[in-house]
Amino acid sequence: MENLIKRQTIGVFFWIFGFRGESGDWWFYFCDKTLRYVDGLCYGIFIAAGLIAILTMQEDGINLLSIIKATGKYRRSKRHDYVMDFLPPSKSEFKKTTKDNSWYFNFTGPVMLSTMENGKIVRGLAGVPREGPVLLVGYHMLMGLEIVPLVHEYLMQTKILLRGIAHPALFTQLVESRPNATSFIDMLKLYGAAPVTASNFFKLLATKSHVLLYPGGAREALHRKGEEYKVIWPDQQEFIRMAAKFGATIVPFGVVGEDDIAQVC
């Protein structure tokens, strides 16, 4: 055992320090300047050779492991890999996000339809292949509000996590005005979102994942007046070549209703 520890302990260590602000919230400082605050929670983390020992005092149902996963602090090597270091959400994390977003699901009332091999349209996702790799390619509607119910229903009905690839800006601290412990961006990362790069796309298909891709990106989600339901895709679709390399099944999909909830001026 002693020799084993000497060979595998690489010395990857860091701590998270907590302090209480004037508002009474706890703020936590990661060594890479990532900040998260949680009301009434104080913890520290020790990582060595990929093993996590957590010294924690949890209140109000806050899950420290969820914060570690969502902020990209868990890794198996020197650099965090969004594909290879990903840990799927646990049952407790799924229940919590479902509860936290219940108002959203009730407001949108999503209905999923799919097409069987014989051409019959059925309610639900029975027509979507279960064996990966599978690539879902769709139109990004207003503000991308369809993402949350889509990923949720996909997991509920197929028991498969849909891995979205998103704009790299979402994975920087610039998009977070207040570093909440349960921010929307952290939830996306907790559910497997990865920056849209050729390397990440390659790894996801190589691991036979179910991947969610919006070729129109942020420009399509932030469309202008008169562009409702307009597909805004690049002229060259490189994802087709990559999907063909791995024999991935491409599933095109569309969403109806979201672009009608507001009038863009």
C-alpha positions as CSV (number, residue, x, y, z in Angstrom):
1,M,0.0,0.0,0.0
2,E,2.8,2.4,0.9
3,N,4.5,1.9,-2.5
4,L,1.2,2.2,-4.3
5,I,0.5,5.6,-2.7
6,K,4.0,6.8,-3.5
7,R,3.6,6.0,-7.2
8,Q,0.1,7.4,-7.7
9,T,0.1,10.4,-5.4
10,I,0.9,13.2,-7.8
11,G,0.4,16.1,-5.5
12,V,-2.7,17.7,-7.0
13,F,-4.0,19.6,-4.0
14,F,-6.2,22.6,-3.5
15,W,-8.5,24.1,-0.8
16,I,-11.7,26.0,-1.0
17,F,-11.8,28.8,1.6
18,G,-15.0,30.2,2.9
19,F,-15.9,33.4,4.6
20,R,-19.1,35.1,5.6
21,G,-20.1,38.3,3.9
22,E,-22.1,41.3,5.4
23,S,-25.3,39.8,4.1
24,G,-24.7,36.6,6.0
25,D,-24.0,34.5,2.9
26,W,-21.0,32.2,2.8
27,W,-18.6,32.9,-0.1
28,F,-16.1,30.3,-1.3
29,Y,-12.9,31.0,-3.1
30,F,-11.3,28.4,-5.3
31,C,-7.6,28.5,-6.1
32,D,-8.4,29.5,-9.7
33,K,-10.5,32.5,-8.6
34,T,-13.8,30.8,-9.1
35,L,-16.3,32.1,-6.6
36,R,-19.5,30.5,-5.3
37,Y,-21.7,31.6,-2.4
38,V,-24.1,29.5,-0.3
39,D,-26.3,30.6,2.6
40,G,-25.2,28.9,5.7
41,L,-22.6,26.5,4.3
42,C,-18.9,26.2,5.1
43,Y,-16.6,23.6,3.5
44,G,-13.1,22.7,2.4
45,I,-11.9,20.3,-0.3
46,F,-8.8,18.2,-0.5
47,I,-7.9,16.5,-3.8
48,A,-5.1,14.0,-4.3
49,A,-4.5,11.7,-7.3
50,G,-8.1,12.0,-8.4
51,L,-9.6,11.1,-4.9
52,I,-11.8,13.7,-3.2
53,A,-12.0,13.9,0.6
54,I,-14.7,16.4,1.6
55,L,-14.9,18.1,4.9
56,T,-18.3,19.7,4.8
57,M,-21.2,21.0,6.8
58,Q,-24.3,21.1,4.6
59,E,-27.5,22.9,5.2
60,D,-30.6,23.6,3.1
61,G,-30.0,20.6,0.8
62,I,-26.9,22.1,-0.8
63,N,-24.8,19.4,-2.4
64,L,-21.1,20.2,-2.3
65,L,-20.2,17.5,-4.9
66,S,-22.7,19.1,-7.3
67,I,-20.8,22.4,-7.0
68,I,-17.5,20.7,-7.6
69,K,-18.8,18.9,-10.7
70,A,-20.6,22.0,-12.1
71,T,-17.5,24.3,-11.7
72,G,-15.2,21.8,-13.4
73,K,-13.0,21.2,-10.3
74,Y,-13.1,17.4,-10.7
75,R,-10.5,16.1,-13.1
76,R,-8.4,13.0,-13.7
77,S,-5.4,14.9,-15.1
78,K,-3.7,18.3,-15.1
79,R,-6.4,19.9,-17.1
80,H,-10.1,19.5,-16.8
81,D,-11.7,17.6,-19.8
82,Y,-15.4,18.4,-20.3
83,V,-15.9,15.0,-21.9
84,M,-13.6,12.5,-20.2
85,D,-13.9,14.0,-16.7
86,F,-17.7,14.3,-16.8
87,L,-19.7,12.6,-14.0
88,P,-23.4,12.1,-14.8
89,P,-25.9,13.8,-12.5
90,S,-27.0,11.6,-9.6
91,K,-30.6,10.8,-8.7
92,S,-30.6,13.4,-6.0
93,E,-29.2,16.0,-8.4
94,F,-31.9,15.1,-10.9
95,K,-34.7,15.3,-8.3
96,K,-33.4,18.7,-7.1
97,T,-33.1,20.3,-10.6
98,T,-36.6,18.9,-11.5
99,K,-38.0,20.5,-8.3
100,D,-36.2,23.8,-8.8
101,N,-37.4,24.0,-12.4
102,S,-40.9,22.6,-11.9
103,W,-42.4,26.1,-12.6
104,Y,-40.6,26.2,-15.9
105,F,-41.9,22.8,-17.0
106,N,-45.4,23.7,-16.0
107,F,-45.1,27.0,-17.8
108,T,-43.8,25.5,-21.1
109,G,-45.8,22.3,-21.0
110,P,-43.5,20.5,-23.4
111,V,-44.9,17.8,-25.7
112,M,-42.4,15.5,-27.5
113,L,-43.2,13.8,-30.8
114,S,-41.0,11.4,-32.8
115,T,-41.2,9.5,-36.1
116,M,-41.0,5.7,-36.1
117,E,-39.1,3.8,-38.9
118,N,-42.4,3.1,-40.7
119,G,-43.2,6.9,-40.8
120,K,-45.8,6.9,-38.0
121,I,-45.6,9.9,-35.7
122,V,-46.0,9.0,-32.1
123,R,-46.1,11.0,-28.9
124,G,-42.9,10.5,-27.0
125,L,-39.4,9.7,-28.1
126,A,-39.9,6.0,-29.1
127,G,-38.7,6.9,-32.6
128,V,-35.3,8.1,-31.4
129,P,-32.5,5.5,-31.6
130,R,-31.1,4.4,-28.3
131,E,-27.7,3.1,-29.5
132,G,-25.1,5.9,-29.9
133,P,-23.6,7.8,-31.3
134,V,-26.6,9.9,-32.0
135,L,-26.6,13.6,-33.1
136,L,-29.7,15.7,-32.6
137,V,-29.5,18.8,-34.8
138,G,-32.1,21.5,-34.4
139,Y,-33.1,25.1,-34.7
140,H,-32.3,27.4,-31.8
141,M,-35.5,29.2,-30.9
142,L,-35.9,32.5,-28.9
143,M,-33.3,32.6,-26.1
144,G,-32.8,28.9,-26.3
145,L,-35.5,28.3,-23.8
146,E,-36.3,24.9,-25.2
147,I,-33.0,23.4,-23.9
148,V,-34.0,22.7,-20.3
149,P,-37.3,20.8,-21.0
150,L,-35.7,19.0,-24.0
151,V,-32.8,17.6,-22.0
152,H,-35.1,16.8,-19.1
153,E,-37.7,15.0,-21.1
154,Y,-35.0,13.2,-23.1
155,L,-33.4,11.8,-19.9
156,M,-36.8,11.0,-18.5
157,Q,-38.1,9.0,-21.5
158,T,-34.9,7.4,-22.9
159,K,-32.8,7.2,-19.7
160,I,-30.0,8.7,-21.7
161,L,-28.3,12.0,-21.0
162,L,-28.3,14.4,-23.9
163,R,-24.8,16.1,-24.0
164,G,-25.1,19.6,-25.4
165,I,-22.2,21.5,-27.0
166,A,-22.5,25.3,-26.4
167,H,-20.8,28.6,-27.0
168,P,-17.4,28.7,-25.2
169,A,-18.4,32.1,-23.6
170,L,-20.9,30.2,-21.3
171,F,-17.9,28.5,-19.7
172,T,-16.2,31.7,-18.5
173,Q,-17.0,33.8,-15.5
174,L,-17.9,36.7,-17.7
175,V,-21.5,35.4,-18.1
176,E,-22.2,35.2,-14.4
177,S,-23.2,38.5,-12.7
178,R,-23.5,36.8,-9.3
179,P,-21.8,33.4,-8.6
180,N,-24.7,31.5,-7.2
181,A,-24.2,28.0,-6.0
182,T,-27.0,26.8,-8.3
183,S,-26.8,29.1,-11.3
184,F,-28.3,28.3,-14.6
185,I,-24.9,28.0,-16.3
186,D,-23.7,25.6,-13.6
187,M,-26.8,23.5,-14.1
188,L,-26.0,23.2,-17.8
189,K,-22.5,22.0,-17.0
190,L,-23.8,19.6,-14.4
191,Y,-25.9,18.0,-17.1
192,G,-23.0,17.6,-19.5
193,A,-22.8,20.7,-21.5
194,A,-19.3,21.2,-23.1
195,P,-17.7,24.0,-25.1
196,V,-18.3,23.6,-28.9
197,T,-14.9,22.6,-30.2
198,A,-13.8,20.0,-32.7
199,S,-12.0,18.1,-30.0
200,N,-15.0,17.9,-27.7
201,F,-17.3,17.0,-30.6
202,F,-14.9,14.2,-31.6
203,K,-14.6,12.8,-28.1
204,L,-18.4,12.8,-27.6
205,L,-19.0,10.9,-30.8
206,A,-16.1,8.5,-30.1
207,T,-17.7,7.6,-26.7
208,K,-21.0,6.9,-28.4
209,S,-22.8,9.8,-26.7
210,H,-26.1,11.4,-27.6
211,V,-25.1,14.9,-28.6
212,L,-27.3,18.0,-28.9
213,L,-26.1,20.5,-31.6
214,Y,-27.5,23.9,-32.7
215,P,-25.5,24.9,-35.8
216,G,-27.1,28.4,-35.7
217,G,-25.7,29.0,-32.2
218,A,-26.2,32.3,-30.3
219,R,-27.0,34.2,-33.5
220,E,-30.0,32.0,-34.1
221,A,-31.2,32.1,-30.4
222,L,-30.9,35.9,-30.4
223,H,-32.7,36.4,-33.7
224,R,-34.0,39.8,-34.8
225,K,-37.5,41.0,-35.6
226,G,-39.0,39.1,-38.5
227,E,-36.6,36.1,-38.1
228,E,-39.0,33.9,-36.1
229,Y,-38.6,30.2,-37.1
230,K,-35.8,31.2,-39.5
231,V,-32.9,28.8,-39.8
232,I,-29.6,30.7,-39.6
233,W,-26.9,28.1,-40.3
234,P,-23.4,28.5,-41.7
235,D,-23.0,27.6,-45.4
236,Q,-20.6,24.7,-44.6
237,Q,-21.8,22.1,-42.1
238,E,-18.7,20.4,-40.8
239,F,-20.6,18.4,-38.2
240,I,-21.9,16.1,-41.1
241,R,-18.4,15.0,-41.9
242,M,-17.6,14.3,-38.3
243,A,-20.8,12.4,-37.7
244,A,-20.2,10.3,-40.8
245,K,-16.7,9.4,-39.6
246,F,-18.2,7.7,-36.5
247,G,-21.3,6.4,-38.2
248,A,-23.5,8.6,-36.0
249,T,-27.3,8.7,-36.5
250,I,-28.3,12.3,-37.3
251,V,-31.8,13.2,-35.9
252,P,-33.1,16.5,-37.2
253,F,-35.7,18.1,-34.9
254,G,-37.7,21.3,-34.6
255,V,-39.6,23.2,-31.9
256,V,-43.0,24.9,-32.3
257,G,-44.4,27.6,-30.0
258,E,-41.4,29.2,-28.4
259,D,-40.9,31.9,-31.0
260,D,-44.5,32.9,-30.5
261,I,-44.3,33.8,-26.8
262,A,-42.8,37.2,-27.4
263,Q,-42.6,39.8,-30.1
264,V,-39.0,40.9,-30.9
265,C,-38.9,44.7,-31.5
